[in-house]
Amino acid sequence: MNLSLYSAATGMEAQQLNLNTIANNLANVNTAGFKRSKIEFQDLLYQKPTRASGTDSGGGNLVPTGVEVGNGTRVASTSKVFTQGQLTSTGEKLDLAIQGDGFFEVQRPDGTLGYTRDGSFKLNAQGQVVTVDGLPVMSSFQSIPAGATAVTISENGQVTVQSAGGTQSFRLTLTRFANPSGLRSLGGNLYEETGGSGTPEIGQASEQGFGSIIQGYKEASNVNIVEEMVNLIVAQRAYEINSKSIQTSDEMLQNVANMKR
């Protein structure tokens, strides 16, 4: 009975983390470029109090099934789901959405690179393209001269800047990973490379499987509110069932304790 208490406690702890993950998804339903997280569970080690399957029961006969008692569950991972979010029109010349595979490179304050799907870009005082937090956007971006009359970005990343000084052209690049779910979330719509994600691969937009760049659009969060609400109900019920197991085990222990009276 004590084992049932601990097993149910692990279930409640796991469902609490599940609830936290769902809540974070719902909280970021309007975050540009946000990718929802999914939680995955594993069962814990098993105790074999009597006999195991396949043991000899005498006369060369083998036990077809054994006795195993589980120790509960644990959270194995909370991985990002990099499905495409809906593209919404903004009309802003530096709002860029990636349709397909790829990330924009961003230089972090410590000089290392971060990666983002949030293309809500701005210009700083030096004409450099930056994120809303002021972090420089790399991805082969060049500075936009002051007084530029037009900035046109095609789906293959070709940028044409028209200004009083003439026309400037350059082409943007995108970065992708073999396992984007292995990227580490940093907050601020940024990810960083890990050993699980693989090394970054840089390429041209709309080529060799890289996504295309859509100017004047932002990629919305890929959170499905209805799906998350269903997951929320399931998590709540699982939590309640595990708490009921603890309550039942407690009542059984109370009955044993009362047998002395």
N, C-alpha and C positions, 0 to 999 in steps of 0.2 A: 504493500500500500504506500510505503514511503516513496518507492520508485515512481508511482503514479503522480505523486505530488510534484516531484522534480521534473518529470516529463511534461506535465501540463504547464509548469512554470516556464520551461523552454519554449513551449508553444505560444504562451502569452507574450514572452519577450520578443519572439520572432514576429508575431503579428503586430506588436507595437512598432517595430522597425518598418514593417510593411505599411502600416498606417502613416508613418512619417514620410515614407517615399511617395505615397499617393498624395498626401497633403502638399508636398513640394511640387509635384506635377501640377496640381490644381492651382497652386499659388503662382505658377509661371505660365498660365494659360495665355497670357498676353505678352510674354517676353519674346522679342524677335529672335528667331534662330534657335530657340530653346528645343532641346530634345528630351523627351520623356524618359524616365528610368523605369526599369522593370526589376522586380526582386525575384530571386530564385532560392529555393530551400533545399536542404539535404537532411536526411535522417542521420541521427547520431549512432554511435557504436551500440552493438547488441550484446546483451548478456546471454550466456548459454548455461542456465542453472542445472540442467540434468544431462541430457544426451543430445548429440548433434546428429544431423542426417548423414547417412552413409556409414554409420558405425555398425560393427558386427554385433548382432543380438543373439548369436549362438547358432551353431549348425551351418555356418556360412551364409546366414540370412542377414541382409543389410536393412537398417532402419530407413524407411523411405523419407520420412520427415522428422525434423528435430524440434526442440523447444528453444525459441528465441524470444527475448523480451527487449524491446527497444528502449532507448534512453531519451527519446524526444527528437527535437528538430533544431536546426540552426540555419541562419542565413548564409548562403554560399556566395552570393554576389548581388550587387545592384548595378546592372549594366545599362548603358544608354542605348536607346533605340533610334538609329539614324535614318528613319523614314523621312520622306520629303514632306515639309510643311507647306501649307497653302501660301501662294504668292499674292500679296495685296499691293495695290497700286498706291503710290504716294506722290508721284510726279516730281520728286526731288532728284536733281541730276546726280547726286552722289549717294543715293540709296541704291544699293546693289544686292540682288538676290542671286543665289546659286541654285540653278535648277539641275539637279543631278549630284554627282560625286565631287567632293572637294571642299577645301577650307581656304579662308584668307589668312595670310601670315600677319602677325602683329608683334611688334617689339615691346617687350615688357620693361618695366623700370630698371631691372637688374641686367638688361641687355640680352636676356634669353628670349626665345621665340615662343609665342602662344598662337593658338589657332582658333578661329571663330567662324561661325556661319552667320553671324549678325553683321549685315552690310549697311548699317546705319552710320555712314561716314560723314565727316565734316572737314572743313579746312581750318588750319590754325593760322596764326598771324604771319607765319613764314610761307604760307601757301602749301604746306604739307598736308596730305590726307591723313586724318587721324580718326580714332574711334570716339564715341561720346565721352570716354574717360580721358581723352587726349593722348592715347597711345598711338605711336606712328604705325600706319599700315604699310607693310612691305609689299609682297606680291608684285614686285617690279613697278610699283607706283612711282611716278615722278611728280615733282612739285608743280602745282598749277599756278601760273603767273597771275599777279594781281590784275584785275580788269579784264579777265577772260570773258569773252562774249558768249562762248558756247563750249560745252564739254559733252562730247558724244562717245558713248561706249557701246560697242557692238557685242553680240552674243559670244564671239570668239575672243573677247577681251581687248580688242583693238580700241585704243583711246585716241580721240582727235580733239585737240584743244585749240580753239581759235581765239586770238587776241590781237591787240593793235600791233604787236611785234611780229605777227605771222602765225603760221600753223605749226603745232607741235604734235607729234605722234609717237606712241609707244604701246606696248602690248602687255596686258596683265597676265600673271600666272596664278595657278591654283596649286594647292598641296593636298595630297590624299595619303591614306594609311591603309595597310593591309587589313588591320583590325581596328577600325575607329572606336569600337566599344571598349577597347583597352586604353583609350585616352583618359587622363586624369582631369576631372573637372576642377577648375580653379575659382569659379564664380566670376561675375562680370562678363558672362557669355564667352569665357575663354577656356581652352583645353591646353594640356601640354603632353608632349610625347612621353611614353613609358616603354619599358621593355616589352610589355604586352601588346602595345599598339603597332610595333614595328617602326622602322625608320621612315621619315617623310619622303614622299616622292613628289617632285615638282614637275608640272607640265602645263601645256597651253590649254586654255578653255576650249571646249567643244572638240577636243582631239584626244584620241587614244583612251576613250572612256571617261575623260574628265567632263564635269558638268559645264553648262553654259551660264553666262553672266547676263542677267536681265536688269537693265537700267531703269530707274524710277519705280522699283518694286522692293518690298521687304518680304523675307520669308517668315511667316508666322510660326508660332509654336506648333509642334505636331501632337500636342495633347488633345485627346478626344474626351470631352467632358462627360459624355454619357458613359463611355467605357470606364473612366476613372470613378464615377459615382457607383457603378456596379461593383468595381473592385473594392470600393470603400465599404459597401454593404457586406460583401463576402468577408473582408478582413474583420469587420465588427462582429459578425456572427461567429467566426472562428475564435476570436478572442473570448466571446461569451461562453462558447462550448468548453474551451480550456479552463476558464474560471469555474464552470460547473463541475468539471472533473476534480478540481481542487476541493470544491465544496463537498462533493460526494465522498472523496477520500477522507476528508476531515470528519464527516459524519460516521464513516465506518470505524475510524480510529476512536471516536468518542464512544461508539457502542462497545468496542473492545475494552476501553477503560472502565466503562460502567458495569461490565460483567462481574467485577469484584464486589460490587455493592449488593 
